[in-house]
Amino acid sequence: MYENDQVRIFVVEDDPAYTKFLKYVLGLNPDFEPEFFTSGKDCIDQLHKKPSIVTLDYSLPDMEGEKVLKSIREFDPDISVIIVSAQEKIGTAVELLKAGAFDYITKDEDAKDRILNSIKNARNKTSLIREIDRLKHEITTKYEFEKSIIGSSPAIKKIFDLIEKAVKTQITVSITGETGTGKELIAKAIHYNSKRKSKSLVAVNVAAIPKELIESELFGHEKGAFTGAASRRIGKFEEAEGGTIFLDEIGEMELSLQSKLLRVLQEKELTRIGGNQVIKLDVRVIVATHRNLQEEVRAGRFREDLYYRLLGLPIHLPPLRERGQDILLLARHFLDQFAKENDLKKIKLSSQAQDKLLQYPFPGNVRELKSVIELAAVMATENEIHEKDISFTTPLRDDSLMLKEMTLQAYTYHIIRNYLNKYNNNVLDVARRLDIGKSSIYRYLKEMEELGI
C-alpha cells in the first residue's frame, strides 16, 4: 500500500558525523523526504509539517529523547518515532518502547540495515492507519442514497428503490449505463449500506489492465509462476474476502479469461497461478459496463453462461439528458462543493445559465457536467454564473435535441422551451410560430415542471 508515496522523515541528531551517515542512508531511497534537526526543540516546533516518521537521538544537548518523544506523541500519536542511541541499556529501551517509541536502534555496525528496515515497517504501519481511517470515513458516511446520489427525477428514484433491494441480500448486481453516469458510486452505495460494509470494497477496472496481467491481478500468482513473478501476489478476489469486488467495464474482458472467472464464481474458490492450494472465497460481486452485454453475447464476444451468472439484479443508470431537473440539482451540488474546496463565497446560477444547461445533451454525463460547472465557476464574476461563462467540450448543435431519447410529450416541452428562449419568452409570438394555442403552451410547461423535466 502507498508504495510510491513520498515519506516525510524528521531526523533529530546533534552528531555531525552521524548526521552525514543518516543522510547517506536515507538518500538511498528517492521516496524519502528527510529534514534534519540538531535539537529537540527545533523538531517539536516543526511538527506542524506532519512527518510520518521521526528518527530521534536519545541524548540531545537541549533535552532528553524521552521528553521529545512525549511531545511528539502528544502532538500526533500516529507519528512513528525511532529512537537511535549510542546506549545499549535494555532497561532504557524497554521504557521508551512502553512510552510509545516505534523502535529502539543502537549506533553499531548494523545500524544502517536496522534503520532502513525499521523505516520500512513504520511506513507500512502509516499506510495501514491511512487505510483504516479511509474505511472508517466510508463507513461513517454510509453513502446514504439521497445524500451521495443527487437527484429527484422519477428515473433516479427508481434507482434508489433498486439499491434498497440490493443491500438487503447478497445477490450479484450488474450496473449498466453510459460512461460518466456514476456506476462506481452506485456500487459504493450498495456495499457501504450492506452487511459487508466493515470489509473491503475492491474496485477493478478491467479495461485499464493489460490482458496479459489481468488473470494475475484478479486471482494472484505464486513466486516463479512465470517470468517476472519474483514473489507471491495476492489477487483482488482474495483482497475482497468478506467484502465486495467491483468489476468495472466487465464487457472488455477477454473470452479466454471469462471461462476462468465463471468457474471462480460458480465454485466460490480459486487457485493462484502456479499454485496448487484451493482458496475458498466469500465475496460479493458487482459488475458494471457501458456495453450492451446481450448484444455482446449475440456477437460471440461474451459468454452466455457468464452473462446469466453476472446478471443478478440489473440496475440501469439513465444518461443525464434523461434526468430533467436533476441537471440543475447536480450543478448546484458541484457549485457548492467547488466553492467549499476553494474557500469561495456561494456561487449562483443565473436563469439563462440554467436554461443553457438544460438544453445541452451532456454526452459525457455527470462527469462532464462537473467539469463544465467547475470551469464556469472559475470564469464567473460576482459569484454568479451567466450564460457566457458556460462552455461545452462538444459544441451545442442546432440538432442537439435529436440526440436525446425522450417521449413525444418531453420533446414538445423542449421545443416550446427553446422557442421561448429564442423569442424572449413572448408566449403570443411563440404560439403563433408553432401554430398552437397560448393555453397549450402554459399547460405543457406546467405538466412538464411537475414531472421534473
ZAMARGU-4260 file (C-alpha; in steps of 0.2 Angstrom, whole numbers, plus 5000, padded with zeros to 4 digits):
<rodrens>
0) 5000/5000/5000 | 5006/5018/4996 | 5022/5011/4989 | 5025/5027/4979 | 5021/5040/4992
5) 5034/5052/4997 | 5038/5049/5016 | 5042/5064/5026 | 5055/5059/5039 | 5062/5071/5053
10) 5080/5066/5058 | 5085/5073/5076 | 5104/5071/5078 | 5117/5083/5085 | 5132/5072/5080
15) 5138/5079/5063 | 5146/5063/5058 | 5131/5053/5062 | 5120/5066/5053 | 5131/5063/5037
20) 5129/5044/5039 | 5110/5046/5040 | 5109/5057/5025 | 5118/5044/5015 | 5107/5030/5022
25) 5090/5040/5019 | 5097/5046/5002 | 5097/5028/4996 | 5078/5029/4993 | 5071/5043/4982
30) 5054/5041/4991 | 5061/5048/5007 | 5060/5067/5011 | 5071/5069/5026 | 5073/5085/5036
35) 5087/5087/5049 | 5087/5095/5066 | 5101/5096/5079 | 5089/5099/5094 | 5073/5093/5101
40) 5065/5110/5102 | 5068/5113/5083 | 5060/5097/5079 | 5045/5100/5090 | 5042/5117/5083
45) 5041/5110/5066 | 5029/5096/5069 | 5015/5106/5060 | 5023/5099/5044 | 5016/5082/5049
50) 5031/5070/5047 | 5026/5052/5046 | 5042/5046/5054 | 5055/5054/5067 | 5072/5046/5070
55) 5077/5053/5087 | 5094/5053/5095 | 5091/5049/5113 | 5105/5061/5120 | 5102/5079/5114
60) 5110/5095/5120 | 5094/5103/5125 | 5083/5089/5131 | 5082/5070/5134 | 5075/5060/5120
65) 5061/5054/5131 | 5054/5071/5133 | 5055/5074/5114 | 5046/5058/5112 | 5032/5063/5124
70) 5029/5079/5115 | 5028/5071/5098 | 5016/5058/5105 | 5005/5072/5112 | 5005/5081/5095
75) 5001/5065/5085 | 5002/5048/5092 | 5002/5041/5074 | 5019/5048/5071 | 5032/5033/5072
80) 5047/5038/5082 | 5063/5028/5080 | 5075/5030/5094 | 5093/5030/5089 | 5105/5029/5103
85) 5123/5025/5107 | 5117/5017/5124 | 5114/4999/5124 | 5104/4999/5141 | 5090/4986/5139
90) 5080/4994/5153 | 5080/5011/5144 | 5075/5003/5128 | 5060/4994/5136 | 5054/5010/5145
95) 5055/5020/5129 | 5045/5007/5119 | 5032/5007/5133 | 5031/5026/5131 | 5026/5024/5113
100) 5043/5023/5103 | 5041/5013/5087 | 5058/5005/5088 | 5075/5007/5098 | 5091/5006/5087
105) 5109/5006/5094 | 5123/5015/5084 | 5133/5000/5079 | 5139/4992/5063 | 5121/4985/5059
110) 5113/5002/5061 | 5111/5005/5043 | 5101/4990/5039 | 5091/4991/5055 | 5086/5009/5052
115) 5080/5006/5034 | 5071/4990/5040 | 5063/5000/5054 | 5058/5014/5042 | 5050/5002/5030
120) 5040/4994/5045 | 5034/5011/5051 | 5029/5016/5033 | 5018/5000/5032 | 5011/5005/5049
125) 5007/5023/5042 | 4999/5015/5026 | 4988/5004/5037 | 4982/5018/5048 | 4978/5028/5032
130) 4968/5014/5025 | 4959/5011/5042 | 4954/5030/5043 | 4948/5029/5025 | 4937/5014/5029
135) 4931/5022/5044 | 4926/5038/5035 | 4917/5027/5021 | 4908/5018/5034 | 4903/5033/5044
140) 4896/5042/5029 | 4887/5026/5024 | 4884/5033/5006 | 4866/5037/5011 | 4857/5036/4994
145) 4849/5053/4994 | 4865/5062/5001 | 4878/5054/4989 | 4867/5051/4974 | 4860/5068/4969
150) 4843/5068/4960 | 4824/5068/4962 | 4818/5063/4945 | 4807/5048/4943 | 4822/5039/4935
155) 4834/5042/4949 | 4820/5037/4962 | 4819/5020/4953 | 4837/5018/4956 | 4835/5021/4975
160) 4822/5008/4976 | 4834/4995/4967 | 4848/5000/4979 | 4837/4997/4994 | 4833/4979/4987
165) 4851/4976/4983 | 4858/4980/5001 | 4845/4968/5009 | 4853/4952/5000 | 4869/4946/4993
170) 4863/4945/4975 | 4876/4949/4962 | 4872/4966/4954 | 4875/4972/4936 | 4876/4990/4933
175) 4874/4997/4915 | 4874/5015/4909 | 4884/5026/4898 | 4902/5032/4903 | 4901/5045/4917
180) 4884/5041/4924 | 4891/5036/4941 | 4891/5017/4941 | 4905/5016/4954 | 4895/5027/4965
185) 4881/5015/4964 | 4892/5001/4969 | 4899/5010/4984 | 4881/5014/4989 | 4877/4996/4989
190) 4892/4990/4998 | 4893/5003/5012 | 4874/5000/5016 | 4876/4981/5016 | 4881/4969/5030
195) 4898/4969/5022 | 4902/4987/5025 | 4915/4984/5038 | 4925/4974/5025 | 4934/4980/5009
200) 4926/4986/4993 | 4940/4982/4980 | 4937/4990/4963 | 4945/4984/4947 | 4944/4992/4930
205) 4945/4978/4919 | 4948/4989/4903 | 4963/4998/4912 | 4973/4982/4915 | 4984/4974/4901
210) 4976/4957/4895 | 4992/4948/4900 | 4991/4954/4918 | 4973/4953/4921 | 4972/4935/4927
215) 4986/4938/4940 | 4978/4954/4945 | 4961/4945/4949 | 4967/4928/4955 | 4985/4931/4961
220) 5001/4921/4957 | 5014/4911/4966 | 5033/4915/4966 | 5041/4909/4950 | 5024/4906/4941
225) 5030/4915/4926 | 5045/4926/4921 | 5045/4941/4932 | 5035/4933/4946 | 5048/4937/4959
230) 5036/4935/4974 | 5019/4929/4978 | 5005/4941/4974 | 4988/4941/4982 | 4974/4944/4969
235) 4959/4956/4970 | 4947/4942/4974 | 4957/4937/4989 | 4959/4956/4994 | 4940/4957/4994
240) 4937/4942/5006 | 4922/4945/5016 | 4918/4961/5007 | 4914/4966/4989 | 4923/4966/4972
245) 4918/4978/4959 | 4922/4973/4942 | 4920/4989/4931 | 4919/4988/4912 | 4917/4969/4913
250) 4912/4969/4894 | 4930/4972/4890 | 4936/4955/4897 | 4944/4943/4885 | 4935/4927/4881
255) 4949/4916/4887 | 4948/4924/4905 | 4929/4924/4905 | 4929/4905/4907 | 4941/4906/4922
260) 4930/4920/4930 | 4914/4909/4928 | 4922/4894/4937 | 4928/4905/4951 | 4910/4912/4953
265) 4902/4895/4952 | 4914/4886/4964 | 4917/4901/4975 | 4935/4896/4976 | 4951/4900/4966
270) 4969/4894/4964 | 4983/4906/4961 | 4993/4905/4945 | 5007/4892/4948 | 4999/4886/4964
275) 4990/4871/4970 | 4981/4877/4985 | 4962/4879/4983 | 4957/4896/4992 | 4939/4897/4997
280) 4930/4914/4994 | 4916/4924/5002 | 4915/4939/4991 | 4900/4948/4984 | 4901/4953/4966
285) 4896/4969/4957 | 4899/4972/4939 | 4897/4987/4928 | 4898/4990/4909 | 4894/5004/4896
290) 4891/4990/4883 | 4875/4980/4880 | 4880/4963/4885 | 4866/4955/4877 | 4872/4961/4860
295) 4890/4956/4865 | 4883/4938/4868 | 4875/4938/4851 | 4891/4944/4843 | 4901/4930/4852
300) 4911/4942/4862 | 4904/4937/4879 | 4900/4920/4886 | 4881/4917/4888 | 4883/4907/4904
305) 4894/4921/4912 | 4881/4934/4906 | 4867/4925/4916 | 4879/4922/4931 | 4883/4940/4932
310) 4865/4947/4928 | 4858/4946/4945 | 4849/4962/4950 | 4851/4973/4935 | 4852/4992/4938
315) 4852/5003/4923 | 4858/5021/4925 | 4849/5034/4914 | 4860/5046/4905 | 4860/5064/4912
320) 4850/5070/4897 | 4835/5060/4903 | 4835/5066/4921 | 4827/5083/4918 | 4829/5095/4933
325) 4842/5083/4941 | 4854/5093/4930 | 4851/5109/4940 | 4852/5099/4956 | 4869/5092/4952
330) 4875/5108/4945 | 4871/5117/4962 | 4879/5102/4971 | 4895/5104/4961 | 4895/5123/4963
335) 4893/5122/4982 | 4907/5108/4983 | 4919/5119/4972 | 4916/5134/4982 | 4919/5125/4999
340) 4935/5117/4992 | 4942/5133/4986 | 4936/5145/5000 | 4924/5154/4989 | 4908/5163/4993
345) 4892/5154/4987 | 4890/5154/4968 | 4873/5156/4960 | 4867/5150/4943 | 4858/5164/4933
350) 4841/5158/4925 | 4849/5160/4907 | 4864/5149/4913 | 4851/5136/4919 | 4842/5136/4903
355) 4858/5133/4894 | 4862/5118/4905 | 4845/5111/4902 | 4847/5112/4883 | 4863/5103/4882
360) 4863/5084/4879 | 4879/5081/4890 | 4887/5066/4881 | 4899/5064/4895 | 4885/5064/4908
365) 4888/5068/4926 | 4907/5068/4924 | 4906/5081/4910 | 4893/5092/4920 | 4905/5093/4935
370) 4919/5099/4923 | 4908/5111/4915 | 4902/5118/4931 | 4919/5120/4939 | 4926/5129/4924
375) 4911/5141/4924 | 4914/5144/4942 | 4931/5150/4938 | 4926/5161/4924 | 4911/5169/4934
380) 4912/5186/4941 | 4902/5192/4957 | 4898/5175/4962 | 4885/5172/4949 | 4887/5161/4933
385) 4880/5168/4917 | 4876/5160/4901 | 4893/5167/4893 | 4903/5158/4907 | 4897/5141/4902
390) 4907/5132/4888 | 4905/5114/4882 | 4918/5101/4876 | 4906/5097/4862 | 4898/5112/4855
395) 4879/5114/4856 | 4872/5110/4838 | 4856/5115/4831 | 4851/5097/4830 | 4857/5093/4848
400) 4839/5090/4854 | 4838/5075/4842 | 4852/5066/4852 | 4840/5064/4866 | 4829/5049/4869
405) 4813/5056/4876 | 4794/5054/4875 | 4784/5064/4862 | 4777/5075/4877 | 4795/5079/4883
410) 4801/5083/4865 | 4786/5095/4864 | 4791/5103/4880 | 4809/5106/4875 | 4803/5113/4858
415) 4792/5126/4867 | 4806/5130/4879 | 4818/5133/4865 | 4806/5144/4856 | 4803/5154/4872
420) 4821/5157/4875 | 4824/5162/4857 | 4809/5174/4857 | 4812/5182/4874 | 4798/5172/4882
425) 4784/5181/4871 | 4771/5167/4873 | 4759/5175/4860 | 4774/5176/4847 | 4779/5158/4851
430) 4760/5152/4850 | 4759/5160/4833 | 4775/5152/4826 | 4771/5135/4832 | 4753/5136/4827
435) 4746/5131/4844 | 4736/5140/4857 | 4743/5151/4871 | 4734/5140/4884 | 4743/5124/4877
440) 4760/5132/4880 | 4756/5136/4898 | 4748/5118/4900 | 4764/5109/4893 | 4775/5120/4904
445) 4765/5116/4920 | 4764/5097/4916 | 4782/5095/4912 | 4788/5105/4928 | 4778/5094/4938
450) 4786/5079/4931 | 4803/5086/4934 | 4808/5088/4916
</rodrens>
